[in-house]
Amino acid sequence: MPFYESVVELRRILTWTFKKTKMSKLIAVVEDEPDIARLLSIQLNKAGFKVMIFLNAESFLRFLNEKIPDLLILDLMLPDADGLEICKFLKNNETLSAIPIIILTAKSEEVDKVLGLELGADDYVTKPFSVKEVIARVKAVLRRKEGQHHFAGKIQIGDLLEIDPKKYETFVEGKKVSLTTTEFKILRLLSSRKGWVFSRYEILDYLWEGEKIVSDRTVDVHVKNLRDKLGKAAKFIKCVRGVGYKLEE
């Protein structure tokens, strides 16, 4: 290959690499087991993600002062903190509440899963796990988050509730309410067809697009958490016994 063509080809490769690196999502992995953290890092890198590993909560919280990751994979049993407390802290912080969280833990009891979801986690994976499944869930959660920005036009529900799909914001009586990506997407779906009853299966399929096997209980937990945050506006979300949910003024 002539020298000029070699330079052009090298420039093309470098430009493509730069764009790919620039566009890569940053995944923070907070996991105190080095082997698991390393495995996740290697496989996420292969899937096109940038990864930062933190073996304890303190180093991760310091990192947040410098950069906010696109997604967090969080172990619950950390040496210096309870992962659920980290989850709760992030979801109660206006600046950090939009970070999607996937809990990755050995705690497999239903009560732990329910508590994690109630605190705002977007997904819950138990150990031992399939790396391919974790990567699929990371992609699904990120896709759900990005999907919020494709909607346009504010939605007004009565005199209490206002939804801005484009800015990913919800207001109750003029005051901003912080919702997780999953909670917001449920609200967005219900508000897209006022009065229409969405079955739990339809909501699950909309949220996870067939990539996640979960129970109806998962939807109920997210809806309960959503209602709690909406306060007075919670009355607009109605449960249709044995079927699902609808939003009605």
N, C-alpha and C positions, 0 to 999 in steps of 0.2 A: 504494500500500500504506500503511495507517495507520501512524503512528509506532510504536505499541506492537508491531504485527506485525513491523515492520522491525527493532526491537531484538531481538525473540525470534528472528527469522531470523538476525540477525548473531551472536547468542549461540550458536545451533545450529551455524553454520558454524565459529565460533572453537573450540567444544568438539570438533567433528569433526576440525578441523585439529590441535588439541593432541593428541588421542588418536592420530592418524595419525603425528605427529612423534614422540610418546613411544614408539610401537611400532616405529618404523622401525629396521632393523638398520644398524649402523655398519660401513662397509667402508673399510678402510685400503688406499690404493693407493700402493705404493712404486715409483716409475717416474721415471727421470731425464730422459725426453723429455717436455717440457712439453705438446706437442701431443697426445701419446697420453694423458697423464694427464688433460688437460682433456676430451678426448673421452670417456674412461671415466667421468669425474665427471659430465658432463652426462647421459649415457645412463643411468647408474645412478640419478641423481636422478630422472629421468623414470620409472624403474621402481619408485620408492618407497623408495630407500635413501638414507641419509645417507652422505656421503663425505668422507674426509680425505685430502689429497694430500701426499706426501712425496717430494721430489726426490733425497733421499739417505738412507742408512741411519742416520746419526747423528740426524737430526731425528725419524725414526720411533722409534728406541730411547728417545729422551728422552720422547716422547709416551706410551710404554708405562708410564712412571712415574705418569702422570695418569689414563689410561683404557685399557682393553683392548678392542680392536675385536671385532666378531662374526665378521669374516672378513678375511683379508689377501690382496691381489693383489700378488705380488712379482716384480719384474724381477730377473734374475740378474746382469746386468752393470751394476752401480752404480758411481758415481765414487769412492766411499770404502770400498766393501766388496764381497765376493763374496756374491751372494744366497744361494748354497748354505750359506755359513757362517751367515747370518742364520737360515735355515731350521733348521739344526742347533742353533743356540743356543736358538731358541724351543722346539723339541721336547725339548730336554734340561732345560728349566726347568719345574719342577712347576707354577708359577703360570700360565705362558704356553703350555704344551704343548697345551692343548685348542683353541687358535685354529686354525680351518681355514685351510689355505694353498693358494692357486691360483698356481702359477708361470706367469708370462707373459714369454716370452723369445724371442729370435731363434735361440737354440741349439736346433736341430731334430734333432740326432743322437740315435739310440736310447740310446747310453750316457749322454747327459745326462739324458734322460727317466727312465731306470732309476735313475740316481743321485738325482735329485730325489725320486722316489717312495720310494726306500730311506731317504732322510733324513726322510721323514714328510709330504711334500706330499700333499694330497688330490686334486690334479688338475694337469695340465700342458698349457698352451696355447702354441702357437708363433706367432710373428709372420711374416707379416702375419696378422691374425685378423679374425673377424667379431664385431662388438660384440654382436649378438644372441646369438651362441653363447656369448660370455663371460658375459652376463647369465643365460642359461639354466643355465650351469654353476654360477654363483654361487648361484642359487636351488636347484639340485639338491644342492649341498654343504651349504647351510644346512638344507635339508629333512632330509637324512640326519642332521645333527647333532641337530636338534630331535626326530627320531624316536626317538632313544635314550631320551628321557625318558618314553615311553609304555609302557615295559615295567615290570613290577613283580615283585618276588620275587627273592631272591638265588639264584644257580645254583652248586652245588658240584660240582666235578669231581675225584673221588678225594680224596686228602688234601692235594693241592698247590694246586689252582686254585679260586678263588672269583670269581664275576662278579656285580656289582651293576648291572643294567641301568638302574635308576632313578637312581642316583647317577653312572652312567658311570664306574665304578671296577672295576679288576681287581687281584686279589691273588694272589701266588705265595708259598706258605709264610708267609702273613700279612703279606708286604711288598707295598706298593702298587707297581704297574707302570704307567708312563705310556704310553698308546697313543694313536695318532691316531684320529680319528673313523672313518676307513675300516677301520683294523685292528680297532677295537672292534666295528664292525658285522659284520665277517667272523666274529669270534669269537662274537658274539651269534647270528648265523645258524647257525653250525655247532653251537652248544650247544643250540639250540632243538629239535633232533631228534638226540639222541646215536646214533651208529652209522649215521645216514643219509648217503648219499653225495650231495653237492651238486656238480653239474657246474660247470665254469668259466662256462658260459653263464648258469646259474641265479644264480651269485654275481654276475656282472656285471650282470644284469638287476635283482637285488636292490639292488645298490649305486647304480646310475645310472638305473634305471627307464626304460631305453630312450632316455635323453637324451644318451648319450655313446657314440661309436663307439671302442672300444678293443680291443686284442688280448688273447688269453689270457695273454700274458706279464705284463700288468698285474696280474692276480690272483696269479700266481706270485710277483711281486716283493713285493706286500703280505703274502702268506702267509709268505714267507721272513723279512721284517722282523718280523712278528708272532711267529714262532717264536723268532727271536733274542732278543726281549724277554722271552718267557715262560720262558726258561732250562730248568729241569728239567721244567716243565709242557708244554714244546713236544712231548713224546712223545705227548700226547693227540691232536694234529692229525696225521692220516695222509693221505698222498697216494695216491689210487687211480689208478694209471697209465693215462693215456689218457682219464680221465673227469673227476676233480676232487678234492675233499677231503671228509674227514669227521672228526668229533670222537668219540673212543672212549676210554672209561676202560680 
